[in-house]
Amino acid sequence: MMVTKSISLVRFFRISGHHVVWLLVGSAAFAFLYHYNILTITIPWLPISVIGTAVAFYVGFKNNQAYDRMWEARKIWGAIVNSSRAWGMYVDGFITNQFAHSPASDKELHTIKERLIYRHIAWLYALRSQLLIPTEWEHISQGRMMARAARYYQQNFGVGLIADEVTQTELKHYLPKKELDRLINHANTATQIINEQSRELTDLKARGLIDDFRHMEMTTNLYHFYEHQGKCERIKKFPLPRQYANMSRIFVGIFVFLLPFSMIPALMEVGDWGFWVSIPVTALIGWVYVMMEVIGDYSENPFQGMANDIPMLSLCRVIEIDLREMLGETELPAPIKSKNGILM
């Protein structure tokens, strides 16, 4: 997510400069055609304003839905943070020799707790990796220019900014090699990691290291992880309905195309200076509508590895630090910091 309060001119032109260029060129072309009487067709301002109002309402509706998807994703990851802390508390406080048939040593208890905590950290990073796998409706999966632009945005304003940190969070750092080799080949590794946690809880209950009540509480916590994962997958695997998303782009295109037929002749009637004013004014109005469409378009998929994403890596690191501190560790990884005004 972008964390800077304002946007610099450099970033502004990187994001929308190409739209400014083609809108100015198009407006200038129409203005010269009218100026030399090559084009004489004019459309009254009233129908254009009605179309513009309708398009604004439609794009506003789409943007509201896109924001809802992004905000829901952030709330889900907030719930993951809370449930993860509860998991660390349960592991630290519930696994004891109080009900054990044959008491375990302090070292063995610590090893069990460490295994459960580290496995959960592995689940966090596995879930993040799975959510970043592109779907067919995301920008990077589109053809030609859009895919190239998406790769550029990912590299310079997205996951490309945190390549070093991602290397540090590979699953091999948190799962034993045999367990990793077994789980990594499943279709949904994150799901199987949680199931592995459940199996170990069953073994701990059989040994008496947790009683029935504690086993039930910890299993309920695992259910919550499945619930959070399923909600994330719902957003990832079900797009904003394409009939809304695609028609919004078409409506904006129609309005931007019709705008010069009304705006430029009207401004040219006020005098010689109206010819020069009509070009930037027409381009500016078109740019506002285009950017409303673009903002919604890039906000509807909060797990596609770009600047508008939910900062999953940062949240994973926050949880990792909290849980490892519960284990008494002092050599902790540093929190993820924003780069170029973007926190991933």
C-alpha positions as a Markdown table, in Angstrom:
| # | Residue | x | y | z |
|---|---|---|---|---|
| 1 | Met | 0.0 | 0.0 | 0.0 |
| 2 | Met | 1.1 | 3.6 | -0.6 |
| 3 | Val | 2.0 | 5.3 | 2.7 |
| 4 | Thr | 3.1 | 8.8 | 1.6 |
| 5 | Lys | 0.6 | 11.5 | 2.4 |
| 6 | Ser | 1.1 | 13.2 | -1.0 |
| 7 | Ile | 2.2 | 12.1 | -4.4 |
| 8 | Ser | 5.3 | 13.6 | -6.1 |
| 9 | Leu | 5.2 | 15.0 | -9.6 |
| 10 | Val | 7.6 | 12.2 | -10.7 |
| 11 | Arg | 5.3 | 9.5 | -9.5 |
| 12 | Phe | 2.3 | 11.3 | -10.8 |
| 13 | Phe | 3.7 | 11.4 | -14.4 |
| 14 | Arg | 4.8 | 7.7 | -14.1 |
| 15 | Ile | 1.3 | 6.7 | -13.2 |
| 16 | Ser | -0.8 | 9.0 | -15.4 |
| 17 | Gly | 1.7 | 10.7 | -17.7 |
| 18 | His | 0.8 | 8.6 | -20.8 |
| 19 | His | -2.9 | 9.3 | -20.3 |
| 20 | Val | -2.1 | 13.0 | -20.2 |
| 21 | Val | -0.1 | 12.7 | -23.4 |
| 22 | Trp | -2.8 | 10.9 | -25.5 |
| 23 | Leu | -5.6 | 13.1 | -24.2 |
| 24 | Leu | -3.7 | 16.3 | -25.1 |
| 25 | Val | -2.8 | 14.9 | -28.5 |
| 26 | Gly | -6.4 | 13.9 | -29.2 |
| 27 | Ser | -7.8 | 17.2 | -27.9 |
| 28 | Ala | -5.3 | 19.2 | -30.1 |
| 29 | Ala | -6.2 | 17.1 | -33.1 |
| 30 | Phe | -9.9 | 17.9 | -32.7 |
| 31 | Ala | -9.2 | 21.6 | -32.0 |
| 32 | Phe | -7.2 | 22.0 | -35.2 |
| 33 | Leu | -9.9 | 20.1 | -37.2 |
| 34 | Tyr | -12.5 | 22.6 | -35.9 |
| 35 | His | -10.2 | 25.6 | -36.3 |
| 36 | Tyr | -9.7 | 24.9 | -40.0 |
| 37 | Asn | -13.3 | 23.9 | -40.6 |
| 38 | Ile | -12.4 | 20.4 | -41.5 |
| 39 | Leu | -14.7 | 19.1 | -38.8 |
| 40 | Thr | -18.1 | 20.9 | -38.4 |
| 41 | Ile | -20.1 | 18.4 | -36.4 |
| 42 | Thr | -21.1 | 19.7 | -32.9 |
| 43 | Ile | -23.1 | 18.1 | -30.2 |
| 44 | Pro | -25.0 | 20.2 | -27.7 |
| 45 | Trp | -23.6 | 20.3 | -24.2 |
| 46 | Leu | -26.7 | 19.0 | -22.5 |
| 47 | Pro | -26.6 | 15.4 | -23.8 |
| 48 | Ile | -22.9 | 15.3 | -23.1 |
| 49 | Ser | -23.4 | 16.5 | -19.6 |
| 50 | Val | -26.1 | 13.9 | -19.0 |
| 51 | Ile | -23.8 | 11.1 | -20.3 |
| 52 | Gly | -21.0 | 12.5 | -18.1 |
| 53 | Thr | -23.2 | 12.5 | -15.0 |
| 54 | Ala | -24.3 | 8.9 | -15.7 |
| 55 | Val | -20.8 | 7.7 | -16.2 |
| 56 | Ala | -19.6 | 9.4 | -13.0 |
| 57 | Phe | -22.3 | 7.6 | -11.0 |
| 58 | Tyr | -21.4 | 4.3 | -12.6 |
| 59 | Val | -17.7 | 4.7 | -12.1 |
| 60 | Gly | -18.3 | 5.8 | -8.5 |
| 61 | Phe | -20.4 | 2.6 | -7.9 |
| 62 | Lys | -17.5 | 0.5 | -9.3 |
| 63 | Asn | -14.9 | 2.3 | -7.3 |
| 64 | Asn | -17.0 | 1.8 | -4.1 |
| 65 | Gln | -17.1 | -2.0 | -4.8 |
| 66 | Ala | -13.4 | -2.1 | -5.5 |
| 67 | Tyr | -12.6 | -0.2 | -2.2 |
| 68 | Asp | -14.9 | -2.7 | -0.3 |
| 69 | Arg | -12.9 | -5.6 | -1.7 |
| 70 | Met | -9.6 | -3.9 | -0.6 |
| 71 | Trp | -10.9 | -3.0 | 2.8 |
| 72 | Glu | -12.4 | -6.4 | 3.4 |
| 73 | Ala | -9.0 | -7.9 | 2.6 |
| 74 | Arg | -7.3 | -5.6 | 5.1 |
| 75 | Lys | -9.9 | -6.6 | 7.8 |
| 76 | Ile | -9.2 | -10.3 | 7.1 |
| 77 | Trp | -5.5 | -9.8 | 7.6 |
| 78 | Gly | -6.2 | -7.8 | 10.8 |
| 79 | Ala | -8.1 | -10.8 | 12.0 |
| 80 | Ile | -5.2 | -13.1 | 11.0 |
| 81 | Val | -2.9 | -10.9 | 13.2 |
| 82 | Asn | -5.3 | -11.2 | 16.2 |
| 83 | Ser | -5.8 | -15.0 | 15.8 |
| 84 | Ser | -2.1 | -15.5 | 15.4 |
| 85 | Arg | -1.3 | -13.8 | 18.6 |
| 86 | Ala | -4.0 | -15.9 | 20.3 |
| 87 | Trp | -2.3 | -19.0 | 18.9 |
| 88 | Gly | 1.0 | -18.0 | 20.3 |
| 89 | Met | -0.6 | -17.4 | 23.7 |
| 90 | Tyr | -2.3 | -20.8 | 23.6 |
| 91 | Val | 0.9 | -22.6 | 22.6 |
| 92 | Asp | 2.9 | -20.8 | 25.3 |
| 93 | Gly | 0.3 | -21.2 | 28.1 |
| 94 | Phe | -1.5 | -24.5 | 27.4 |
| 95 | Ile | 1.3 | -26.9 | 26.6 |
| 96 | Thr | 2.5 | -28.1 | 30.0 |
| 97 | Asn | 3.1 | -31.2 | 32.1 |
| 98 | Gln | 0.0 | -30.5 | 34.2 |
| 99 | Phe | -2.0 | -33.4 | 32.6 |
| 100 | Ala | 1.0 | -35.4 | 31.2 |
| 101 | His | 1.1 | -39.2 | 31.6 |
| 102 | Ser | 4.9 | -39.0 | 31.5 |
| 103 | Pro | 6.2 | -35.5 | 32.0 |
| 104 | Ala | 8.3 | -34.0 | 29.2 |
| 105 | Ser | 11.5 | -32.1 | 29.9 |
| 106 | Asp | 11.6 | -28.3 | 29.7 |
| 107 | Lys | 13.8 | -28.6 | 26.6 |
| 108 | Glu | 11.3 | -30.9 | 24.9 |
| 109 | Leu | 8.3 | -28.6 | 25.8 |
| 110 | His | 10.2 | -25.7 | 24.3 |
| 111 | Thr | 10.9 | -27.7 | 21.1 |
| 112 | Ile | 7.2 | -28.6 | 20.8 |
| 113 | Lys | 6.2 | -25.0 | 21.2 |
| 114 | Glu | 8.9 | -23.8 | 18.8 |
| 115 | Arg | 7.7 | -26.3 | 16.2 |
| 116 | Leu | 4.0 | -25.2 | 16.5 |
| 117 | Ile | 5.0 | -21.5 | 16.4 |
| 118 | Tyr | 7.3 | -21.9 | 13.4 |
| 119 | Arg | 4.8 | -24.0 | 11.5 |
| 120 | His | 2.3 | -21.2 | 11.9 |
| 121 | Ile | 4.8 | -18.7 | 10.6 |
| 122 | Ala | 5.3 | -21.0 | 7.6 |
| 123 | Trp | 1.5 | -21.0 | 7.1 |
| 124 | Leu | 1.5 | -17.2 | 7.0 |
| 125 | Tyr | 4.2 | -17.0 | 4.3 |
| 126 | Ala | 2.7 | -19.9 | 2.4 |
| 127 | Leu | -0.7 | -18.1 | 2.4 |
| 128 | Arg | 0.9 | -14.9 | 1.2 |
| 129 | Ser | 2.7 | -16.7 | -1.7 |
| 130 | Gln | -0.5 | -18.5 | -2.8 |
| 131 | Leu | -2.5 | -15.2 | -2.8 |
| 132 | Leu | 0.2 | -13.6 | -5.1 |
| 133 | Ile | -0.3 | -16.3 | -7.8 |
| 134 | Pro | -1.8 | -14.3 | -10.7 |
| 135 | Thr | -5.4 | -15.1 | -11.8 |
| 136 | Glu | -6.6 | -14.7 | -15.4 |
| 137 | Trp | -8.4 | -11.5 | -14.8 |
| 138 | Glu | -5.5 | -9.6 | -13.1 |
| 139 | His | -3.5 | -7.1 | -15.1 |
| 140 | Ile | -0.3 | -9.2 | -15.4 |
| 141 | Ser | -2.3 | -12.0 | -17.1 |
| 142 | Gln | -3.7 | -9.7 | -19.8 |
| 143 | Gly | -2.1 | -9.5 | -23.2 |
| 144 | Arg | 0.6 | -7.2 | -24.6 |
| 145 | Met | 0.8 | -3.6 | -23.4 |
| 146 | Met | -1.3 | -4.2 | -20.2 |
| 147 | Ala | 0.8 | -7.2 | -19.1 |
| 148 | Arg | 4.0 | -5.3 | -19.8 |
| 149 | Ala | 2.7 | -2.3 | -17.8 |
| 150 | Ala | 1.7 | -4.7 | -14.9 |
| 151 | Arg | 5.1 | -6.3 | -14.8 |
| 152 | Tyr | 6.7 | -2.8 | -14.7 |
| 153 | Tyr | 4.4 | -1.8 | -11.8 |
| 154 | Gln | 5.1 | -5.0 | -9.9 |
| 155 | Gln | 8.8 | -4.6 | -10.3 |
| 156 | Asn | 9.1 | -0.9 | -9.4 |
| 157 | Phe | 5.9 | -0.3 | -7.3 |
| 158 | Gly | 5.2 | -3.7 | -5.8 |
| 159 | Val | 6.7 | -7.0 | -4.9 |
| 160 | Gly | 9.9 | -6.1 | -6.8 |
| 161 | Leu | 10.7 | -3.7 | -4.0 |
| 162 | Ile | 11.0 | -6.4 | -1.4 |
| 163 | Ala | 12.9 | -9.2 | -3.2 |
| 164 | Asp | 15.5 | -9.5 | -0.4 |
| 165 | Glu | 12.9 | -9.8 | 2.3 |
| 166 | Val | 11.0 | -12.5 | 0.4 |
| 167 | Thr | 14.2 | -14.6 | 0.2 |
| 168 | Gln | 14.4 | -14.5 | 4.0 |
| 169 | Thr | 10.8 | -15.9 | 4.4 |
| 170 | Glu | 11.1 | -19.1 | 2.4 |
| 171 | Leu | 9.4 | -22.0 | 4.0 |
| 172 | Lys | 12.6 | -23.9 | 4.5 |
| 173 | His | 13.4 | -21.6 | 7.3 |
| 174 | Tyr | 10.4 | -22.6 | 9.3 |
| 175 | Leu | 9.6 | -26.2 | 8.4 |
| 176 | Pro | 11.8 | -29.3 | 8.9 |
| 177 | Lys | 13.1 | -30.6 | 5.5 |
| 178 | Lys | 11.1 | -33.8 | 5.5 |
| 179 | Glu | 7.9 | -32.0 | 6.4 |
| 180 | Leu | 8.5 | -29.3 | 3.8 |
| 181 | Asp | 9.2 | -31.9 | 1.1 |
| 182 | Arg | 5.9 | -33.5 | 1.9 |
| 183 | Leu | 3.7 | -30.4 | 2.2 |
| 184 | Ile | 5.1 | -28.4 | -0.6 |
| 185 | Asn | 3.8 | -30.7 | -3.3 |
| 186 | His | 0.2 | -30.4 | -2.2 |
| 187 | Ala | -2.2 | -28.3 | -4.3 |
| 188 | Asn | -2.8 | -26.0 | -1.3 |
| 189 | Thr | 0.2 | -26.0 | 1.0 |
| 190 | Ala | -1.3 | -23.5 | 3.4 |
| 191 | Thr | -4.3 | -25.8 | 4.0 |
| 192 | Gln | -2.1 | -28.8 | 4.7 |
| 193 | Ile | 0.1 | -26.9 | 7.1 |
| 194 | Ile | -2.9 | -26.1 | 9.3 |
| 195 | Asn | -4.0 | -29.8 | 9.1 |
| 196 | Glu | -0.4 | -30.7 | 10.2 |
| 197 | Gln | -0.9 | -28.5 | 13.3 |
| 198 | Ser | -4.2 | -30.3 | 14.0 |
| 199 | Arg | -2.4 | -33.7 | 13.8 |
| 200 | Glu | 0.2 | -32.6 | 16.3 |
| 201 | Leu | -2.4 | -31.3 | 18.7 |
| 202 | Thr | -4.0 | -34.7 | 18.6 |
| 203 | Asp | -0.7 | -36.3 | 19.5 |
| 204 | Leu | -0.1 | -33.8 | 22.3 |
| 205 | Lys | -3.5 | -34.6 | 23.7 |
| 206 | Ala | -2.8 | -38.3 | 23.6 |
| 207 | Arg | 0.4 | -37.7 | 25.6 |
| 208 | Gly | -1.5 | -35.5 | 28.1 |
| 209 | Leu | 0.5 | -32.4 | 27.3 |
| 210 | Ile | -2.9 | -30.7 | 26.7 |
| 211 | Asp | -6.3 | -31.7 | 28.1 |
| 212 | Asp | -9.6 | -31.9 | 26.3 |
| 213 | Phe | -10.6 | -28.3 | 26.9 |
| 214 | Arg | -7.3 | -26.9 | 25.7 |
| 215 | His | -7.3 | -29.2 | 22.7 |
| 216 | Met | -10.7 | -27.9 | 21.8 |
| 217 | Glu | -9.7 | -24.2 | 22.2 |
| 218 | Met | -6.6 | -24.6 | 20.1 |
| 219 | Thr | -8.5 | -26.6 | 17.4 |
| 220 | Thr | -11.1 | -23.8 | 17.3 |
| 221 | Asn | -8.2 | -21.4 | 16.7 |
| 222 | Leu | -7.0 | -23.5 | 13.8 |
| 223 | Tyr | -10.6 | -23.3 | 12.4 |
| 224 | His | -10.3 | -19.5 | 12.5 |
| 225 | Phe | -7.2 | -19.7 | 10.4 |
| 226 | Tyr | -9.0 | -21.8 | 7.8 |
| 227 | Glu | -11.8 | -19.2 | 7.9 |
| 228 | His | -9.4 | -16.3 | 7.3 |
| 229 | Gln | -7.7 | -18.2 | 4.6 |
| 230 | Gly | -11.0 | -19.0 | 2.9 |
| 231 | Lys | -12.1 | -15.4 | 3.0 |
| 232 | Cys | -8.8 | -14.3 | 1.3 |
| 233 | Glu | -9.3 | -17.0 | -1.3 |
| 234 | Arg | -12.8 | -15.8 | -2.0 |
| 235 | Ile | -11.5 | -12.3 | -2.8 |
| 236 | Lys | -8.6 | -13.7 | -4.8 |
| 237 | Lys | -10.6 | -16.3 | -6.8 |
| 238 | Phe | -13.8 | -14.3 | -7.4 |
| 239 | Pro | -13.3 | -11.1 | -9.4 |
| 240 | Leu | -15.3 | -8.0 | -9.3 |
| 241 | Pro | -18.0 | -9.0 | -11.7 |
| 242 | Arg | -16.6 | -8.3 | -15.2 |
| 243 | Gln | -19.9 | -6.9 | -16.5 |
| 244 | Tyr | -19.5 | -4.0 | -14.1 |
| 245 | Ala | -15.7 | -3.6 | -14.6 |
| 246 | Asn | -15.6 | -3.9 | -18.4 |
| 247 | Met | -18.7 | -1.7 | -19.0 |
| 248 | Ser | -17.2 | 1.0 | -16.8 |
| 249 | Arg | -14.2 | 1.2 | -19.1 |
| 250 | Ile | -16.4 | 1.3 | -22.2 |
| 251 | Phe | -18.6 | 4.1 | -20.8 |
| 252 | Val | -15.6 | 6.2 | -19.9 |
| 253 | Gly | -14.2 | 5.7 | -23.4 |
| 254 | Ile | -17.5 | 6.8 | -25.0 |
| 255 | Phe | -17.7 | 9.9 | -22.9 |
| 256 | Val | -14.0 | 10.9 | -23.5 |
| 257 | Phe | -14.6 | 10.4 | -27.3 |
| 258 | Leu | -17.8 | 12.5 | -27.4 |
| 259 | Leu | -16.5 | 15.3 | -25.1 |
| 260 | Pro | -14.4 | 17.2 | -27.8 |
| 261 | Phe | -17.5 | 17.4 | -30.1 |
| 262 | Ser | -19.2 | 19.7 | -27.5 |
| 263 | Met | -16.4 | 21.2 | -25.4 |
| 264 | Ile | -14.1 | 22.4 | -28.1 |
| 265 | Pro | -16.7 | 24.2 | -30.3 |
| 266 | Ala | -18.2 | 25.8 | -27.2 |
| 267 | Leu | -14.9 | 27.2 | -26.0 |
| 268 | Met | -13.8 | 28.4 | -29.5 |
| 269 | Glu | -16.9 | 30.6 | -29.6 |
| 270 | Val | -15.6 | 32.9 | -26.8 |
| 271 | Gly | -12.7 | 34.3 | -28.9 |
| 272 | Asp | -9.3 | 33.5 | -30.3 |
| 273 | Trp | -7.9 | 32.5 | -27.0 |
| 274 | Gly | -10.7 | 29.9 | -26.7 |
| 275 | Phe | -8.9 | 27.7 | -29.3 |
| 276 | Trp | -5.9 | 27.4 | -27.0 |
| 277 | Val | -7.9 | 26.9 | -23.8 |
| 278 | Ser | -10.1 | 24.2 | -25.3 |
| 279 | Ile | -7.1 | 21.8 | -25.7 |
| 280 | Pro | -6.0 | 21.6 | -22.0 |
| 281 | Val | -9.6 | 21.9 | -20.6 |
| 282 | Thr | -10.9 | 19.1 | -22.7 |
| 283 | Ala | -7.8 | 16.9 | -21.9 |
| 284 | Leu | -8.2 | 17.7 | -18.2 |
| 285 | Ile | -11.9 | 16.7 | -18.1 |
| 286 | Gly | -11.1 | 13.5 | -19.9 |
| 287 | Trp | -8.1 | 12.8 | -17.6 |
| 288 | Val | -10.3 | 13.0 | -14.5 |
| 289 | Tyr | -12.7 | 10.4 | -15.8 |
| 290 | Val | -9.9 | 8.1 | -17.1 |
| 291 | Met | -8.1 | 8.3 | -13.7 |
| 292 | Met | -11.3 | 7.5 | -11.8 |
| 293 | Glu | -11.6 | 4.4 | -13.9 |
| 294 | Val | -7.9 | 3.5 | -13.5 |
| 295 | Ile | -7.9 | 3.9 | -9.7 |
| 296 | Gly | -10.9 | 1.6 | -9.4 |
| 297 | Asp | -9.4 | -0.9 | -11.8 |
| 298 | Tyr | -6.1 | -1.2 | -9.9 |
| 299 | Ser | -7.8 | -1.3 | -6.5 |
| 300 | Glu | -10.2 | -4.2 | -7.1 |
| 301 | Asn | -7.5 | -6.9 | -6.8 |
| 302 | Pro | -5.8 | -6.5 | -3.4 |
| 303 | Phe | -3.5 | -9.5 | -3.8 |
| 304 | Gln | -1.8 | -8.9 | -7.2 |
| 305 | Gly | 1.6 | -7.7 | -6.0 |
| 306 | Met | 1.3 | -4.0 | -6.8 |
| 307 | Ala | 1.3 | -0.7 | -4.8 |
| 308 | Asn | -2.4 | -0.9 | -3.9 |
| 309 | Asp | -2.0 | -4.3 | -2.3 |
| 310 | Ile | -2.6 | -5.2 | 1.3 |
| 311 | Pro | 0.9 | -5.1 | 2.9 |
| 312 | Met | 0.9 | -8.8 | 3.6 |
| 313 | Leu | 4.7 | -9.2 | 4.0 |
| 314 | Ser | 4.7 | -6.4 | 6.6 |
| 315 | Leu | 1.9 | -8.0 | 8.5 |
| 316 | Cys | 3.5 | -11.4 | 8.3 |
| 317 | Arg | 6.7 | -10.0 | 9.7 |
| 318 | Val | 4.8 | -8.2 | 12.6 |
| 319 | Ile | 3.2 | -11.6 | 13.5 |
| 320 | Glu | 6.5 | -13.4 | 13.2 |
| 321 | Ile | 8.2 | -11.0 | 15.6 |
| 322 | Asp | 5.4 | -11.2 | 18.1 |
| 323 | Leu | 5.4 | -15.0 | 18.1 |
| 324 | Arg | 9.1 | -15.5 | 18.3 |
| 325 | Glu | 9.3 | -13.1 | 21.2 |
| 326 | Met | 6.7 | -15.3 | 22.9 |
| 327 | Leu | 9.3 | -18.1 | 22.5 |
| 328 | Gly | 11.9 | -15.9 | 24.3 |
| 329 | Glu | 14.0 | -15.3 | 21.2 |
| 330 | Thr | 16.0 | -12.1 | 21.0 |
| 331 | Glu | 17.5 | -12.3 | 17.5 |
| 332 | Leu | 14.5 | -11.1 | 15.6 |
| 333 | Pro | 14.1 | -10.0 | 12.0 |
| 334 | Ala | 13.6 | -6.3 | 11.4 |
| 335 | Pro | 10.1 | -5.0 | 10.6 |
| 336 | Ile | 9.4 | -4.4 | 6.9 |
| 337 | Lys | 9.8 | -0.8 | 6.0 |
| 338 | Ser | 8.3 | 1.1 | 3.2 |
| 339 | Lys | 10.4 | 1.7 | 0.0 |
| 340 | Asn | 9.7 | 4.5 | -2.3 |
| 341 | Gly | 6.6 | 5.3 | -0.3 |
| 342 | Ile | 5.2 | 1.8 | -0.7 |
| 343 | Leu | 4.8 | -0.8 | 2.1 |
| 344 | Met | 4.4 | -4.3 | 0.9 |
